[in-house]
Amino acid sequence: MSEKQASSPPDPMKEKGHHEQLLLAELFEEYGVLLHYKKNEFIFREDEESKHIYFLKSGLIKISQSAEEGHGITLFLRSAGEIFGAAEVLTGQRRQRFGRCILNSQVLLVPADHFKSLVLSRPDVLYALTVSNARRLLSTQRYVETLISRPVAWRLAHFLSQIGEWQQSEIHVKLPLSHEEMSYIIGCSRQTITETLNKWKEQGLIQYEKKQVIIYDYEDFMSKL
């Protein structure tokens, strides 16, 4: 997931460069083992023993939960620079969800016991992890508020802006998720996703072909929603 250029609207949910985040990144670089995962490969599965904490160096990961119909419901996306898989380790639980690669990904793994010893012995690591978790909680709260207060078209547009690559005023999105998976994330039906994208295409607001979307002018686009 590419970072936005300066011309893009600021997004506190995706801020990079905080001291605490840099410290955690350095920690995983120093103590972690780098593994390469291919698209659609599982990093961990539900009910597995929680043996590692992960840091995503590059790529895109979905954290999902199995549903009764047999389809995984995507609850969160983790992008480069984020830690994941820590909650079960720190609370002593087995994996509650599964982690799977949306794109080819590079992941740094630190064994659970080693990470817990670092947290206990280094106050700076404990503080950095606490701040990281606090930011994630605030991000989740804002996300829930968005689901409740904003119309579907706005939520879809905002989501595309988060996973896309900014090129001046345009956003280029290679859709790594199916319409069904996107519908779980923004809280609507799969049919609504398809109909909304086709409507925007007919209005000349976007280019939409197969797994790619180009939003021509983000500010003008958002003003028309």
C-alpha positions in Angstrom: 0.0 0.0 0.0 1.7 3.1 -1.1 1.9 6.3 1.0 0.0 9.3 -0.4 1.8 12.3 -1.8 1.6 15.7 -0.1 -1.4 16.7 -2.3 -3.6 14.1 -0.8 -5.9 14.8 2.2 -4.3 13.9 5.5 -5.4 10.7 7.2 -4.6 10.3 10.9 -5.5 6.6 10.6 -2.4 6.1 8.3 0.2 8.3 9.8 3.7 7.1 9.5 7.0 8.1 11.1 6.0 8.3 14.8 8.9 7.6 17.2 7.1 4.7 18.7 6.4 3.1 15.3 10.1 3.5 14.3 11.2 1.9 17.5 9.0 -1.1 17.0 10.1 -1.4 13.4 13.8 -1.4 14.5 13.0 -4.0 17.1 11.5 -6.4 14.6 14.4 -5.8 12.2 16.8 -6.6 15.0 15.1 -9.7 16.5 12.7 -10.8 13.8 13.1 -13.5 11.1 12.0 -12.3 7.6 9.7 -14.6 5.7 8.2 -14.2 2.3 4.5 -15.1 1.7 2.8 -15.4 -1.6 -0.6 -13.9 -2.4 -3.5 -15.9 -0.7 -1.0 -17.7 1.5 -2.1 -18.1 5.2 0.2 -16.6 7.9 -1.8 -18.1 10.7 -5.1 -19.9 11.0 -8.0 -19.9 13.5 -7.4 -21.9 16.7 -3.7 -22.3 16.1 -1.3 -21.8 19.0 -0.1 -18.1 19.1 3.6 -18.6 18.6 4.7 -15.3 17.0 4.0 -11.6 16.8 4.3 -10.2 13.3 5.5 -7.0 11.6 4.5 -6.4 8.0 7.5 -5.0 6.1 5.7 -4.9 2.7 2.5 -6.2 1.2 -1.1 -6.3 2.5 -2.7 -8.7 5.0 -6.3 -9.3 5.8 -7.4 -10.5 9.3 -10.6 -12.4 8.8 -13.0 -14.6 10.7 -14.8 -17.7 9.3 -18.6 -17.4 8.8 -21.2 -20.1 8.9 -21.6 -19.9 5.1 -18.0 -20.9 4.7 -16.8 -17.5 3.6 -14.2 -15.5 5.6 -15.4 -12.1 6.8 -12.6 -9.6 6.6 -12.5 -7.5 9.7 -9.2 -5.6 9.4 -6.5 -4.8 6.9 -2.9 -4.6 7.9 -0.5 -2.6 5.7 3.3 -2.1 5.7 4.6 -0.8 9.0 2.0 -2.4 11.1 2.2 -5.0 13.9 -0.4 -7.8 14.0 -1.1 -11.0 15.9 -0.1 -9.5 19.2 -3.5 -9.6 21.1 -3.7 -13.4 21.4 0.0 -13.6 22.4 -0.2 -11.0 25.1 -3.5 -12.5 26.5 -2.4 -16.1 26.2 -5.1 -17.2 23.8 -5.1 -19.3 20.6 -5.7 -17.5 17.3 -9.2 -16.1 17.2 -9.0 -15.2 13.5 -6.9 -16.1 10.4 -4.3 -13.9 8.7 -4.0 -14.2 4.9 -2.0 -12.3 2.3 -3.9 -10.2 -0.2 -0.6 -9.4 -1.9 2.9 -11.0 -1.9 4.2 -9.9 1.5 7.4 -9.7 3.5 6.8 -10.4 7.2 9.1 -10.2 10.2 8.3 -12.8 12.9 9.4 -12.5 16.6 8.7 -15.6 18.8 6.0 -14.9 21.4 8.2 -15.6 24.5 11.0 -13.4 23.2 8.7 -10.5 22.5 7.0 -10.8 25.9 10.5 -10.7 27.6 11.4 -7.6 25.6 8.1 -5.9 26.7 8.9 -6.8 30.4 12.5 -5.8 30.3 12.3 -2.6 28.2 9.9 0.2 29.3 10.5 1.9 25.9 9.1 -1.1 24.1 6.2 -1.4 26.4 5.4 2.2 25.9 5.7 2.0 22.1 3.4 -1.0 22.0 0.9 0.7 24.2 0.9 3.8 22.0 0.5 1.7 18.9 -2.4 -0.2 20.4 -4.0 3.1 21.5 -3.8 4.5 18.0 -5.3 1.4 16.6 -8.2 1.6 19.0 -8.9 5.2 18.0 -8.7 4.2 14.4 -11.2 1.4 15.0 -13.5 3.9 16.7 -13.3 6.3 13.8 -14.0 3.4 11.4 -17.1 2.4 13.3 -18.3 6.1 13.4 -17.8 6.2 9.6 -19.9 3.0 9.1 -22.7 4.5 11.2 -22.7 8.1 9.9 -21.6 8.1 6.3 -23.5 6.8 3.2 -22.3 3.7 1.3 -20.9 5.7 -1.6 -18.8 7.9 0.7 -17.5 4.8 2.6 -16.5 3.1 -0.6 -14.8 6.1 -2.0 -12.9 6.6 1.3 -11.9 3.0 1.4 -10.5 3.1 -2.2 -8.5 6.2 -1.3 -6.9 4.2 1.6 -5.7 1.3 -0.5 -4.9 3.2 -3.7 -1.7 4.9 -4.9 -1.9 8.7 -5.2 -0.5 10.2 -8.5 -1.1 14.0 -8.1 -4.8 14.4 -7.9 -5.6 10.9 -9.2 -5.9 7.7 -7.2 -4.9 4.4 -8.9 -6.3 1.4 -7.2 -5.5 -2.2 -8.0 -8.3 -4.0 -6.3 -6.8 -6.9 -4.2 -10.2 -7.7 -2.7 -13.4 -9.1 -4.3 -16.6 -7.0 -4.2 -17.9 -9.4 -1.6 -14.9 -8.8 0.7 -15.1 -5.1 0.3 -18.8 -5.2 1.2 -17.9 -6.8 4.5 -15.4 -4.1 5.3 -17.6 -1.1 4.5 -20.9 -2.6 5.6 -23.1 -3.1 2.6 -24.1 -5.8 0.0 -21.8 -7.1 -2.8 -24.4 -5.9 -5.3 -24.2 -2.3 -3.9 -20.4 -2.3 -4.5 -20.8 -3.4 -8.1 -23.7 -1.0 -8.8 -21.8 2.0 -7.2 -18.6 1.4 -9.2 -20.6 1.0 -12.5 -22.6 4.2 -11.7 -19.4 6.2 -11.1 -18.0 4.8 -14.4 -21.1 5.9 -16.3 -20.8 9.3 -14.8 -17.2 9.6 -16.0 -15.9 10.0 -12.5 -13.7 6.9 -12.6 -12.1 4.4 -14.9 -13.1 0.9 -13.9 -11.8 -2.2 -15.6 -11.6 -5.6 -14.1 -9.4 -5.3 -11.0 -8.4 -1.6 -11.5 -10.0 1.7 -10.6 -8.7 5.2 -11.4 -10.4 8.1 -9.6 -9.6 11.1 -11.9 -9.9 13.9 -9.4 -10.3 13.0 -5.8 -11.6 16.3 -4.4 -14.0 16.8 -7.3 -15.1 13.2 -7.0 -15.8 13.4 -3.3 -17.8 16.7 -3.8 -20.2 14.9 -6.1 -21.0 12.0 -3.7 
